[in-house]
Amino acid sequence: MQQYNNKVYHMATNATIYKVQMNVADMDRHVYLDQQHTIACHPSETLQRFMLRVVAWGLNADPNLQFTKGVSSTEEPDLWTKSLIDDIELWVELGLPDEKRIRKASHKSEKVIIFAYGDNAAFIWWQANKSKINALDNVSVVYICDEELKQLESVVERTMQLQLTIEGEQAWLSAANANVTIIPEWWKR
């Protein structure tokens, strides 16, 4: 808090900025990228969720896939790819979005991928939304377990050099201080 002219102002907590050099070797899609990212972690975002965003980028690696404002904006997904005429080609959402948000994403984008997480809540969310999501042809859901998210958190440094190798339903993330195996569980492709 700061005081100015006898009024008290609450200062917004600043986001933490991370520099990520991400090298991706996706053997399944034959995508090989080496890209630098400067990513803001919002004060309300956990490091596990932050690292899930980084991994979601790697699992969908494309030179045009961009990090958005994320939790700072309700109008944008966590990641997206847009065409030259500003159409949304890929909408990547993290968490357990409600039906209204899923439908909105489905109508606005050619393809939607939801990265569900939270061991107990994710399973309940999936059972409650499964039939509605299955009715949407362009929506996919992939689940990442809590144990893998905890391991991803151990990788976090302000400046990271990451190597993500993807082959046959598995991914291996290597960093200077840890290695993490990620086995995405596809609930709907």
N, C-alpha and C positions, 0 to 999 in steps of 0.2 A: 504494500500500500504506500501511496505517496500523498502528501498533503500539499495542496496548491490553492491559494486564496481561501483558506479555511474550509476547503472541501476535500474530502478523502476520495481518492481514485484507486481502484483495484487494478493493478497491472496484470495483463494476461501473461501466463507462463509461456515462455518461448519453447518452440519445438527444438528437439535435438537433431542436429544434422549429422548424417553418416555418409561416408564416401565408400562406395562399393565397386570394386573392379570384379566383374562377373564374367567368367569364361565358361561357356556352355558347349558341351558335346552331346547332342541328342542323336544317338545312334539310330533310334527308331524312325525319326522324321528326317534324318540327314541334315540337321541344322547345327552349324558350328559358328558361334558368335563369341566375341570378346568385347564387352561393352562396359563403359564407366558410367556409374549412376551417382547422383547426389540426391539423397532421399531424406525427407524430413519425417521424424517420428513425433507425432502429436503427443502432448503431455498425457492425454487420456489413453494412449495406445500402449499395450504391453510390449515388451521386447519379443515375446513369443509371436504375437500377431504381426509385429514389424518384420520378423524373419520369415513368417509365412508369406508376406507380400513379396519378399525378395525371392523366395523359392517358387512362388506362383509365377513370377516373371520368368524365372529360369525354365520351369516346366512348359511354358508357352512361348519360349524365346523367339523373338521376332524383332528386327531393328526398329519397327514402328510401334511396338508395344510400349506404352508410356505409363509411368506412375502418375496418379492424379492427386487431387487434394485429399483423397481418402476419407478418413473419419472427420475431417474438417468440413466436408460438404455432403449434404444429403442428396444432391442432384447428380453426383458422379459415383462410378464404381471405384474400386481400389486400383484397378488397372484397366486400360482400354487401348484398342487399336482403332484409329479413325482413318477413313479414306481421304483422298485429296479434296473431295467435296463435303467433308465433315460428317459423313455418315459413320455411325459406330459399327465396326465390323466385329469386334470382340469386346465383350463386357465381362470383366472378372470381378467377382464379388467374394469377399471373405466373411465368414460367420454364418448366421442362421437368419437370413432375411425373411420378412413376412411375405405372404402371398401377393399383396399389392405391389411390393417392390420387385418381386420376381416377374410378375406380369409386365410391369413397366419396362424392365430390362429386356424381356422377351420381345416386346413390341418395338423397342428402340434399336435393338442390335440384331445383327445376323446370327450371332452365336453368343451364348451366355455360359460361363463356367462358374459354379459356386464351389468354393473351397470351404467345406463345413469342418468345424472343429469344436472341441469341448465334449469329452467322452460321453457323459451322461445326457447332456442337453441335446447334442447332435442326433442321437438315436431317437429321442422323443420327437424332435423337430421333424426328422425324416419320416417317421410313421405318420405324423399329422399332415405332412405336405406331399407325401409320395405320389398319391393319385393325381393331384393337381399338377405337379411337376412332370409326371410321366405324360400328361396330356399336351405338354409344350415340347414340340419337336426340336427346338433349337436350344434347349437348356440341358446342361450336364451338371452332375454333382459328384464331387470327389471329396472323400473324407481323409483327414490327416489326424492321427491319434495324438493324445496328450503327451505320451512318452517321447515321440519324435519332436514335438514342439519344445519340450524341456531341453532336449539335446540341442536343438537349433539355437535356443537362447544362450547356450554355453559358447557359441561361436562369436557372439556379438563383440565387436570392437568399433571404435569410432571410424577407423579406416580398415577396410577388409579387402583381402584378395581371396576370392572364392572360385572354386572349380566345381561345376555341377556336371556330372556325367549321368546320362539317362539311357537305360537299355532294358528292354523287356519288363515293363511294369515296375521297375525300381529306379531309384536315383541315389547317387552318392554325392554328398556335398563335402568338399575338402576345404579346410581353412588352415591357417598357420597354427591354430591352437586346438583343433578338434576335427574329427571326421564324423559325419552323420549319415546313416542309411535311412532313406525315406521310401516308404512303400505306400504310395497313394492307393486308397481303396475306392474304386469307381462304383458309386451307387447307381449312377445313370450316365451313359455315354451319349 
